Every structure is written in C-alpha cells, then in structure tokens.
C-alpha cells in the first residue's frame, strides 16, 4: 500500500512538473509575442514623431531612439528577450517624451502644435497658412471655426493675417 501511494504521489509530481513546464512555455511564448507587438507599436509612434519633424526638435533623442530600435530588432532576432524588454522600456519612454514635446512645439507659429496639425487637422506643420487663404491654421480652427484646408472657407469681415496665396473664385464673385 505504501509503495502504491508513493508511486501515485510520484506520478502526480511528475505530471505537475510536466504540466507546469508546458504552461511556462506557452506563457513565455505569449510574453515574447507581446514584446514584439509592443515593439511594433513603439516603432509606429517613432515614425509618427519623425513625420512631425522631431529631427529638428530633438535630434539627439531621435538618434538614440532609432539606435535602440535597431538594437531591439537584433535582440529579438537573437532571442535575447530580457535584453529586448529592457531596451523597449527605454525606447517607449523616449517616444513618449518626444510626443509630449511635439504636443507643445509650434515652429510655424500658427497656434497649432505639430502634433495637432498632423494628428488632428491634417494641416502643415511648416506652413502657418496651409490653404493659402490668408488666415493662420490656428485662427481658423480655434477662433473662426473655418476649415484650415479649404481656401474658400474663410471668416467673414475679418482682416487677413498673412499674405493671400489662393483666392476663392466663388467668394470673389459674391463681392
């Protein structure tokens, strides 16, 4: 009886070890997949930062983050998951800092940050009057509630703020 009990306990322990090892492997594989997905998302946001001109605002941080991105790709290819995880945390922090700065930066001084211009309104972050109608993008969005991308959508009875580069023929006929 004692021998049967020991054998059952031994088989039970063996089953627990095998089951636990199987669970750990699938869990590890899920963590690796999550890391790859997180890396791809961080890479996407890095490309957004580049599109918003972060190279002019934070060139050193951009270079460091691109280097980290390249390093992470190599670490993932080698299977150095814990190193890739640590580097990814730093990459994500850098991208968050750059995005934060871009939410405040307005190099064309039109009243809209680069982030708002690219992510919300589709206007140019390097031209203060994207549609050339004589009104700054920020004024059209924040004050006059006109479309900063429609040169015919101008505020009425308000003097222009910038040189007019595109006149609206339909509005000219009304005058």
DOTOR-48799 format. One line per field, with one value per residue: chain; x, y, z of N, C-alpha, C in turn; residue in one letter; residue number from 1. Coordinates in steps of 0.2 Angstrom, whole numbers, plus 2048, in hexadecimal, padded with zeros to 3 digits. Layout:
filum (A | ...)
n.c1 (X | ...)
n.c2 (Y | ...)
n.c3 (Z | ...)
ca.c1 (X | ...)
ca.c2 (Y | ...)
ca.c3 (Z | ...)
c.c1 (X | ...)
c.c2 (Y | ...)
c.c3 (Z | ...)
setor (A | ...)
pami (NUM | ...)
***
This chain:
filum (A | A | A | A | A | A | A | A | A | A | A | A | A | A | A | A | A | A | A | A | A | A | A | A | A | A | A | A | A | A | A | A | A | A | A | A | A | A | A | A | A | A | A | A | A | A | A | A | A | A | A | A | A | A | A | A | A | A | A | A | A | A | A | A | A | A | A | A | A | A | A | A | A | A | A | A | A | A | A | A | A | A | A | A | A | A | A | A | A | A | A | A | A | A | A | A | A | A | A | A | A | A | A | A | A | A | A | A | A | A | A | A | A | A | A | A | A | A | A | A | A | A | A | A | A | A | A | A | A | A | A | A | A | A | A | A | A | A | A | A | A | A | A | A | A | A | A | A | A | A | A | A | A | A | A | A | A | A | A | A | A | A | A | A | A | A | A | A | A | A | A | A | A | A | A)
n.c1 (804 | 80A | 813 | 80C | 805 | 810 | 814 | 809 | 80A | 816 | 814 | 80A | 811 | 81A | 812 | 80D | 819 | 81C | 810 | 811 | 81D | 819 | 80F | 817 | 81E | 815 | 811 | 81C | 81E | 813 | 816 | 821 | 81B | 813 | 81D | 823 | 818 | 816 | 822 | 821 | 816 | 81C | 826 | 81E | 818 | 824 | 827 | 81D | 821 | 82C | 826 | 820 | 82A | 834 | 842 | 847 | 844 | 848 | 855 | 860 | 859 | 851 | 85A | 860 | 855 | 851 | 85D | 85B | 850 | 855 | 85E | 855 | 84E | 858 | 85B | 84F | 84F | 85A | 855 | 856 | 84D | 84B | 854 | 850 | 843 | 847 | 84D | 843 | 83A | 841 | 841 | 833 | 831 | 839 | 832 | 826 | 82A | 82E | 822 | 81B | 822 | 81F | 812 | 812 | 81A | 81B | 821 | 81D | 816 | 808 | 7FE | 7FA | 800 | 80D | 809 | 7FB | 7F9 | 7FD | 7F6 | 7E9 | 7E3 | 7E9 | 7F0 | 7FE | 80E | 818 | 814 | 80C | 7FF | 7F6 | 7ED | 7EE | 7E6 | 7E7 | 7E5 | 7EB | 7EE | 7EB | 7E2 | 7D8 | 7D3 | 7D1 | 7CC | 7C3 | 7BC | 7BD | 7C2 | 7D2 | 7D8 | 7D1 | 7D0 | 7C6 | 7BE | 7BD | 7BE | 7B1 | 7B1 | 7BD | 7CE | 7DC | 7E9 | 7F5 | 7FF | 7F5 | 7F4 | 7EC | 7DE | 7CC | 7C1 | 7B3 | 7B0 | 7B5 | 7AC | 7A1 | 7A3)
n.c2 (7FA | 806 | 807 | 809 | 815 | 81E | 81C | 822 | 82F | 833 | 832 | 83C | 847 | 847 | 849 | 856 | 85E | 85C | 862 | 86F | 873 | 873 | 87D | 888 | 889 | 88D | 898 | 8A0 | 8A1 | 8A9 | 8B4 | 8B8 | 8BA | 8C5 | 8CF | 8D0 | 8D6 | 8E2 | 8E8 | 8EA | 8F3 | 8FE | 901 | 906 | 911 | 918 | 91B | 923 | 92E | 932 | 936 | 942 | 94A | 949 | 948 | 954 | 95A | 951 | 94B | 943 | 93A | 934 | 92D | 924 | 91C | 916 | 90F | 906 | 900 | 8F8 | 8F0 | 8E9 | 8E1 | 8D9 | 8D2 | 8CB | 8C3 | 8BB | 8B5 | 8BA | 8BE | 8C4 | 8CE | 8D6 | 8D9 | 8E2 | 8EC | 8F0 | 8F7 | 902 | 908 | 90A | 914 | 91E | 921 | 925 | 931 | 938 | 939 | 941 | 94D | 951 | 953 | 960 | 968 | 974 | 978 | 980 | 98A | 98C | 98A | 97D | 96D | 963 | 955 | 957 | 95C | 951 | 946 | 949 | 953 | 952 | 95C | 966 | 965 | 96D | 978 | 987 | 98B | 980 | 97E | 98A | 995 | 9A0 | 9A0 | 99B | 98A | 986 | 990 | 98F | 982 | 984 | 990 | 995 | 98B | 985 | 97B | 977 | 971 | 975 | 980 | 988 | 989 | 994 | 9A0 | 9AD | 9BE | 9C1 | 9C6 | 9C1 | 9B6 | 9B2 | 9B2 | 9B0 | 9A2 | 99A | 99D | 99C | 999 | 998 | 9A0 | 9AC | 9B0 | 9B3 | 9BF)
n.c3 (800 | 804 | 7FB | 7EF | 7F2 | 7F2 | 7E5 | 7DE | 7E3 | 7DE | 7D0 | 7CF | 7D3 | 7C9 | 7BE | 7C1 | 7C0 | 7B2 | 7AD | 7B2 | 7AC | 79E | 79F | 7A3 | 797 | 78D | 793 | 793 | 785 | 782 | 789 | 781 | 775 | 779 | 77C | 76F | 768 | 770 | 76D | 75F | 760 | 766 | 75D | 753 | 758 | 75A | 74C | 74A | 751 | 74A | 73E | 743 | 744 | 74E | 74D | 74C | 758 | 763 | 760 | 765 | 76E | 765 | 75D | 767 | 76A | 75E | 75C | 767 | 763 | 758 | 75F | 767 | 75D | 759 | 765 | 767 | 75C | 75F | 76A | 777 | 782 | 78F | 78F | 784 | 789 | 793 | 78C | 784 | 78D | 790 | 783 | 781 | 78B | 786 | 77A | 77F | 786 | 77B | 773 | 77C | 77D | 76F | 770 | 775 | 76D | 761 | 753 | 747 | 74D | 74D | 756 | 758 | 75E | 758 | 759 | 75A | 74E | 745 | 74A | 74D | 745 | 738 | 732 | 72C | 735 | 732 | 72B | 72F | 72A | 723 | 718 | 711 | 711 | 718 | 726 | 736 | 73A | 747 | 74C | 743 | 748 | 756 | 759 | 74E | 749 | 73D | 72E | 72E | 723 | 717 | 70C | 708 | 713 | 71D | 72B | 72D | 72A | 731 | 733 | 728 | 72E | 729 | 71A | 70C | 702 | 6FB | 6F3 | 6F4 | 6E7 | 6E7 | 6F3 | 6EF | 6E4 | 6EB | 6F1)
ca.c1 (800 | 80E | 817 | 807 | 804 | 816 | 814 | 804 | 80C | 81B | 811 | 807 | 817 | 81D | 80D | 80E | 81F | 81B | 80B | 814 | 822 | 815 | 80C | 81C | 820 | 810 | 811 | 822 | 81D | 80E | 81A | 826 | 817 | 812 | 823 | 824 | 813 | 818 | 828 | 81E | 812 | 821 | 829 | 819 | 818 | 82B | 827 | 818 | 825 | 830 | 822 | 81E | 830 | 838 | 849 | 849 | 842 | 84C | 859 | 864 | 855 | 84F | 860 | 860 | 84F | 852 | 862 | 858 | 84B | 859 | 860 | 84F | 84D | 85E | 85A | 849 | 852 | 85F | 851 | 858 | 847 | 84B | 858 | 84B | 83E | 84A | 84E | 83C | 838 | 845 | 83F | 82D | 832 | 83C | 82D | 821 | 82D | 82E | 81B | 819 | 825 | 81C | 80B | 813 | 81E | 817 | 826 | 81A | 813 | 801 | 7F9 | 7F9 | 806 | 80E | 805 | 7F4 | 7F8 | 7FD | 7F2 | 7E2 | 7E1 | 7EB | 7F3 | 805 | 811 | 81D | 811 | 807 | 7F9 | 7F6 | 7E9 | 7F0 | 7E0 | 7E9 | 7E4 | 7EF | 7EA | 7E8 | 7DD | 7D2 | 7D0 | 7D0 | 7C8 | 7BE | 7B9 | 7BD | 7C6 | 7D9 | 7DA | 7CC | 7D2 | 7C0 | 7BB | 7C0 | 7B9 | 7AE | 7B3 | 7C3 | 7D4 | 7E0 | 7EF | 7FB | 7FE | 7F0 | 7F7 | 7E7 | 7D7 | 7C6 | 7BE | 7AC | 7AF | 7B6 | 7A6 | 79C | 7A5)
ca.c2 (800 | 80C | 808 | 80C | 81C | 821 | 81D | 827 | 836 | 834 | 833 | 842 | 84C | 847 | 84D | 85D | 860 | 85C | 866 | 875 | 875 | 874 | 883 | 88D | 88A | 891 | 89F | 8A3 | 8A2 | 8AE | 8BA | 8BA | 8BD | 8CC | 8D3 | 8D2 | 8DB | 8E8 | 8EB | 8ED | 8F9 | 903 | 903 | 90A | 918 | 91C | 91D | 929 | 934 | 934 | 93A | 948 | 94F | 948 | 948 | 95B | 95B | 94D | 946 | 93E | 935 | 930 | 928 | 91F | 918 | 912 | 90A | 901 | 8FC | 8F4 | 8EB | 8E4 | 8DD | 8D4 | 8CE | 8C7 | 8BE | 8B7 | 8B2 | 8BE | 8C1 | 8C8 | 8D4 | 8D9 | 8DC | 8E8 | 8F2 | 8F3 | 8FB | 909 | 90A | 90D | 91A | 923 | 923 | 929 | 937 | 93C | 93B | 946 | 953 | 952 | 956 | 967 | 96B | 977 | 97C | 985 | 98F | 98D | 988 | 976 | 96A | 95E | 94F | 958 | 95D | 94B | 940 | 94B | 957 | 951 | 962 | 966 | 968 | 972 | 97E | 98A | 98B | 97A | 97F | 990 | 99A | 9A6 | 99F | 996 | 983 | 986 | 995 | 98C | 97D | 985 | 997 | 997 | 984 | 984 | 976 | 979 | 96E | 977 | 987 | 98C | 989 | 99A | 9A4 | 9B3 | 9C5 | 9C0 | 9C8 | 9BB | 9B6 | 9B1 | 9B4 | 9AC | 99F | 997 | 9A0 | 998 | 99C | 999 | 9A5 | 9B2 | 9B1 | 9B5 | 9C6)
ca.c3 (800 | 805 | 7F4 | 7EA | 7F3 | 7F0 | 7DE | 7DC | 7E5 | 7D9 | 7CA | 7D0 | 7D3 | 7C2 | 7BA | 7C3 | 7BD | 7AB | 7AB | 7B3 | 7A7 | 799 | 7A0 | 7A2 | 790 | 78A | 796 | 790 | 77E | 782 | 78B | 77C | 770 | 77B | 77B | 768 | 767 | 773 | 769 | 759 | 761 | 768 | 757 | 74F | 75C | 758 | 745 | 74A | 754 | 745 | 73A | 746 | 744 | 755 | 74C | 74D | 75F | 767 | 75B | 769 | 771 | 760 | 75B | 76C | 769 | 758 | 75E | 76C | 75F | 754 | 764 | 769 | 758 | 759 | 76B | 766 | 757 | 763 | 770 | 77D | 784 | 795 | 78D | 780 | 78D | 797 | 787 | 782 | 792 | 78E | 77C | 782 | 78F | 781 | 775 | 783 | 787 | 774 | 772 | 781 | 77A | 769 | 772 | 777 | 768 | 75B | 750 | 743 | 751 | 74A | 75B | 758 | 75F | 753 | 75B | 758 | 746 | 741 | 74D | 74E | 73F | 731 | 72F | 72C | 73A | 730 | 728 | 733 | 726 | 71F | 712 | 70D | 711 | 71C | 72D | 739 | 73B | 74E | 74C | 740 | 74C | 75D | 759 | 749 | 748 | 735 | 72C | 72C | 71C | 712 | 70A | 708 | 71A | 721 | 72F | 72A | 72D | 735 | 72E | 728 | 733 | 725 | 713 | 708 | 6FD | 6F7 | 6F3 | 6F3 | 6E2 | 6E9 | 6F7 | 6EB | 6E1 | 6F0 | 6F3)
c.c1 (804 | 811 | 812 | 806 | 80A | 816 | 80F | 807 | 812 | 819 | 80D | 80C | 819 | 818 | 80D | 814 | 81E | 816 | 80D | 819 | 81E | 812 | 811 | 81E | 81B | 810 | 816 | 821 | 818 | 812 | 81E | 821 | 815 | 817 | 824 | 81E | 814 | 81D | 825 | 81A | 817 | 825 | 824 | 818 | 81F | 82A | 822 | 81C | 829 | 82C | 820 | 824 | 834 | 83F | 84B | 848 | 847 | 850 | 85D | 85F | 852 | 854 | 860 | 85B | 84F | 858 | 85F | 853 | 84F | 85C | 85B | 84E | 852 | 85D | 854 | 84B | 856 | 85B | 853 | 852 | 847 | 84F | 853 | 846 | 841 | 84B | 848 | 839 | 83B | 842 | 838 | 82D | 834 | 836 | 828 | 824 | 82C | 827 | 819 | 81C | 821 | 815 | 80C | 816 | 81A | 81C | 823 | 816 | 80C | 7FC | 7F7 | 800 | 807 | 80A | 7FE | 7F4 | 7F8 | 7F8 | 7EB | 7DF | 7E3 | 7EF | 7FB | 809 | 817 | 81B | 80B | 800 | 7F8 | 7F2 | 7EA | 7EB | 7E2 | 7E7 | 7E8 | 7EB | 7E7 | 7E2 | 7D7 | 7CF | 7CD | 7CB | 7C2 | 7BA | 7B8 | 7C2 | 7CD | 7DB | 7D6 | 7CD | 7CC | 7BC | 7BF | 7BB | 7B7 | 7B0 | 7B8 | 7C9 | 7D8 | 7E6 | 7F5 | 7FA | 7F9 | 7F4 | 7F2 | 7E0 | 7D2 | 7C2 | 7B6 | 7AB | 7B0 | 7B0 | 7A1 | 79D | 7A2)
c.c2 (806 | 80D | 80B | 813 | 820 | 822 | 822 | 82E | 837 | 836 | 83A | 848 | 84D | 84B | 854 | 861 | 861 | 862 | 86E | 877 | 876 | 87B | 889 | 88E | 88E | 898 | 8A3 | 8A5 | 8A8 | 8B5 | 8BD | 8BD | 8C4 | 8D1 | 8D5 | 8D7 | 8E1 | 8EC | 8EE | 8F3 | 8FF | 906 | 907 | 911 | 91C | 91E | 923 | 92F | 936 | 938 | 941 | 94C | 94E | 949 | 94F | 95D | 958 | 948 | 941 | 938 | 931 | 92B | 923 | 91A | 914 | 90D | 904 | 8FD | 8F6 | 8EE | 8E6 | 8DF | 8D7 | 8CF | 8C9 | 8C1 | 8B9 | 8B3 | 8B4 | 8C2 | 8C6 | 8CF | 8D9 | 8DD | 8E3 | 8EE | 8F5 | 8F8 | 902 | 90C | 90D | 913 | 920 | 926 | 927 | 930 | 93B | 93E | 941 | 94D | 955 | 955 | 95D | 96B | 96E | 97C | 981 | 98A | 991 | 98C | 981 | 972 | 965 | 958 | 951 | 959 | 956 | 946 | 942 | 94E | 956 | 957 | 962 | 969 | 96D | 978 | 981 | 98A | 986 | 97B | 985 | 995 | 9A0 | 9A6 | 99A | 990 | 984 | 98B | 992 | 986 | 97F | 98C | 997 | 990 | 983 | 97E | 978 | 976 | 970 | 97E | 98B | 98C | 98E | 99D | 9AB | 9B9 | 9C5 | 9C2 | 9C2 | 9BC | 9B5 | 9B2 | 9AE | 9A9 | 99B | 99A | 99C | 99C | 99D | 99F | 9AC | 9B4 | 9B4 | 9BD | 9CB)
c.c3 (800 | 7FE | 7EF | 7EB | 7F1 | 7E8 | 7DB | 7DD | 7E0 | 7D2 | 7CA | 7D0 | 7CC | 7BD | 7BB | 7C0 | 7B6 | 7A9 | 7AD | 7AE | 7A0 | 799 | 7A0 | 79B | 78C | 78C | 793 | 789 | 77E | 784 | 785 | 776 | 772 | 77A | 773 | 766 | 76A | 76F | 762 | 75A | 763 | 762 | 752 | 752 | 75A | 751 | 745 | 74C | 74E | 740 | 73C | 747 | 74B | 753 | 74D | 754 | 764 | 763 | 75F | 76C | 76B | 75E | 760 | 76B | 763 | 759 | 762 | 768 | 75B | 759 | 766 | 763 | 758 | 75F | 76A | 761 | 75A | 768 | 776 | 780 | 78A | 793 | 788 | 784 | 791 | 792 | 784 | 787 | 791 | 788 | 77D | 786 | 78A | 77C | 779 | 784 | 780 | 772 | 776 | 77F | 774 | 76A | 774 | 772 | 762 | 757 | 74A | 746 | 74E | 750 | 75C | 759 | 759 | 753 | 758 | 751 | 743 | 744 | 74D | 748 | 738 | 72E | 72F | 732 | 739 | 72D | 72D | 730 | 721 | 718 | 70E | 70D | 715 | 724 | 730 | 73A | 742 | 74F | 749 | 744 | 752 | 75D | 755 | 747 | 740 | 734 | 72A | 725 | 716 | 711 | 709 | 70E | 71E | 725 | 72B | 72E | 732 | 731 | 72E | 72C | 72F | 71E | 710 | 702 | 6F8 | 6F8 | 6F1 | 6ED | 6E4 | 6EE | 6F4 | 6E7 | 6E5 | 6F2 | 6EE)
setor (X | X | X | X | X | X | X | X | X | X | X | X | X | X | X | X | X | X | X | X | X | X | X | X | X | X | X | X | X | X | X | X | X | X | X | X | X | X | X | X | X | X | X | X | X | X | X | X | X | X | X | X | X | X | X | X | X | X | X | X | X | X | X | X | X | X | X | X | X | X | X | X | X | X | X | X | X | X | X | X | X | X | X | X | X | X | X | X | X | X | X | X | X | X | X | X | X | X | X | X | X | X | X | X | X | X | X | X | X | X | X | X | X | X | X | X | X | X | X | X | X | X | X | X | X | X | X | X | X | X | X | X | X | X | X | X | X | X | X | X | X | X | X | X | X | X | X | X | X | X | X | X | X | X | X | X | X | X | X | X | X | X | X | X | X | X | X | X | X | X | X | X | X | X | X)
pami (1 | 2 | 3 | 4 | 5 | 6 | 7 | 8 | 9 | 10 | 11 | 12 | 13 | 14 | 15 | 16 | 17 | 18 | 19 | 20 | 21 | 22 | 23 | 24 | 25 | 26 | 27 | 28 | 29 | 30 | 31 | 32 | 33 | 34 | 35 | 36 | 37 | 38 | 39 | 40 | 41 | 42 | 43 | 44 | 45 | 46 | 47 | 48 | 49 | 50 | 51 | 52 | 53 | 54 | 55 | 56 | 57 | 58 | 59 | 60 | 61 | 62 | 63 | 64 | 65 | 66 | 67 | 68 | 69 | 70 | 71 | 72 | 73 | 74 | 75 | 76 | 77 | 78 | 79 | 80 | 81 | 82 | 83 | 84 | 85 | 86 | 87 | 88 | 89 | 90 | 91 | 92 | 93 | 94 | 95 | 96 | 97 | 98 | 99 | 100 | 101 | 102 | 103 | 104 | 105 | 106 | 107 | 108 | 109 | 110 | 111 | 112 | 113 | 114 | 115 | 116 | 117 | 118 | 119 | 120 | 121 | 122 | 123 | 124 | 125 | 126 | 127 | 128 | 129 | 130 | 131 | 132 | 133 | 134 | 135 | 136 | 137 | 138 | 139 | 140 | 141 | 142 | 143 | 144 | 145 | 146 | 147 | 148 | 149 | 150 | 151 | 152 | 153 | 154 | 155 | 156 | 157 | 158 | 159 | 160 | 161 | 162 | 163 | 164 | 165 | 166 | 167 | 168 | 169 | 170 | 171 | 172 | 173 | 174 | 175)
***
